[in-house]
Amino acid sequence: EAQFLAQTYVREKLAKKVQVTDDEVKKYIAEHPEVANEEEKKKKAEDILKRVKEGADFAELAKEFSEDPGSKDAGGLYENISKGQFAPEFEEAALALEPGQVADQLIKTDFGFHIIKLEKKNEPNEGEESAGPTYDARHILISTMIKDPENPMAREMTVEQFVRAKLEREK
């Protein structure tokens, strides 16, 4: 009975005291811009986009600068991407392009800043079961994700997730 009452008290009273609001997260980020470091990363991505627009080899730039371990070594290439597989912002930008075309601006997602090049749109072959058309795209990611410096085993997370966890620990 005592254990049940203690759990109920923690769930109904104490948990509310350690909840962090969106406003508290935004305030912390505004007061600690070094946490996000977003402007510096955006500038780096813009410099790379400029090089792409000037005719530099997209795949080589992806191998050199992309911070996406899943596609970096392949020159930023992802093949047979199904709708809904990537962040909506990424997908919308990629599918608005013509094959061979590069998005003329950076695309921001929770992962960071993307420079996107559509390679091709693939229609499903007749008779094949498919969830619909797919596409091939290259991208260069300049990540805005961060790792908790106090926990070397932590996974990378968005700045908002990191700040929320930090503030909850402090409360």
N, C-alpha and C positions, 0 to 999 in steps of 0.2 A: 504494500500500500504506500509506504514512504517513497519507494522508487518511482511508482506511478505518479505521485504528487510532485516529486522533484522534476520528472520529465515534463509534466504538464506546465509547471512553473517556468521551466527553461524555454519551452516552446512558445508559451503565450506572453511571457513578460520579458525575459532576458534577450531573446532573439530580436525583439523589436528595438531594443536599445542599441544593438550593434549593426542594425541595417544602415546602409549608406545610400543616400539619395543621389539621383542623377545630378542635381545641383551641386552637391558636395564634390562629386567627381569633377565636374566642369570647373568649379572654383579652384580645386587643387591643381588641375592642369594649367589653368590661367596663371596661377601664382608660381608654378614651377615649369616654365616652358622647356627647360632642359630635359625633362622627362620625355616629352613627345619628340623634340628635335625635328619636327615635321618640315619646317621651312628649309633647313639644310638638305634634307632628303629630297624635297620637291625640286630644289635647285639642281641637284645632281641629276635627277630624272629629266629635267628640262634640258640640261646640257647634252645628255645622251640623245634625247629626241631631236635636238637640233642637228646632231651628227648624222642621225638616220635620214633626216630631211635633206641633208647635204649630199646624200648618196653613199654613206658608209655601209658596209655589209652588216645587215641586221643580225644574222646568225653569229657573226664574230663578236659583235658588241654584246649580244646576249651571253655568249660564253665568258666574256671578260667581266661584265658588270652585273648580270642578273643575280638576284639573291633568292631565286626559286630553285631549290635543290632538285626538284622533280623534272625540270626541263633545261636547266642551265647547260649541261654537257651536250644536249641535243640542239644547241643553238636556239633555245627558247621554244622549241616545237612541241606542241601537243597535237596528236592526230585523233580523228574520229571522236570529237567532242560532241556529246549529245546535249540537246537543250536541257537546261536545268542542272547541268553538271558543274558549272562554274558560277561565280558571283554574278547576280543579275546585271550589274553595271558593266562588267567585263563582257558578258554575252551580248548585251544590247549594242555595245560599241563594236564588237567584232562582226556581228551579223549585219551592221549598217554599212560595212565596207564591201568593196568589190575585191575579188581575188587579186593579190599582189599589192593591194593598197594598205597604207599605214594610217592609223588614226592620227588626225592632225593635232590632237591635244592629249595630255596625260589623262588616264582613267583612274580615279581614286576608288579603292575598295577598302574593306577592313584590313586587308593584307598589306596595302601600301599603294604605291603609284605604279601603274602599268603603262608600257608603251606596247601597242598591239598592232600586229600585222596579220591580216587574213591571208592564208595561203590558198585555201579552196573550200568550196561548199560541196558536200557529197550528198547525192540523192541515193536512197536505198535501192539496191538492185531488185528487179522484179523477182518475186517468189521468196525473197529473203524476209525473215521476220525481223522487224526493226521497230525501234521506238520513234522512228522518224528520221529526217535528214540529220546529218552530222556535219561538222566543219573541222578544218585543220587551221590552227592559228599559232603564230609565234608571239612570244611576249618577253619583255624585259621587265623584271620586277625590282623596284627599289623598295624594300620592306620597311614598314613602319611598326612592325611587331617588335616587342621587347621581351627580354628574359629577366626574371627577378634576380638581381645581383646577389641577394641574400640566400637564394636557393639554386645551387648549380644544377640540380636535377629537374628543375621546373621546365615546363614546355614554354615555347614562345606564345605570347598572347597580345591582344590589342592593348594600347595604352590605357583605354578605359577599363578593361578587365584588370590590368595590373594595378591601377590606382584604386579601384574598388576593393580589391583584395588587400592592398596595403592599408587602406583606411579601416577596413573591417578588423584587421589584426590589431591596429592601434586602439580601436574602441574596445 
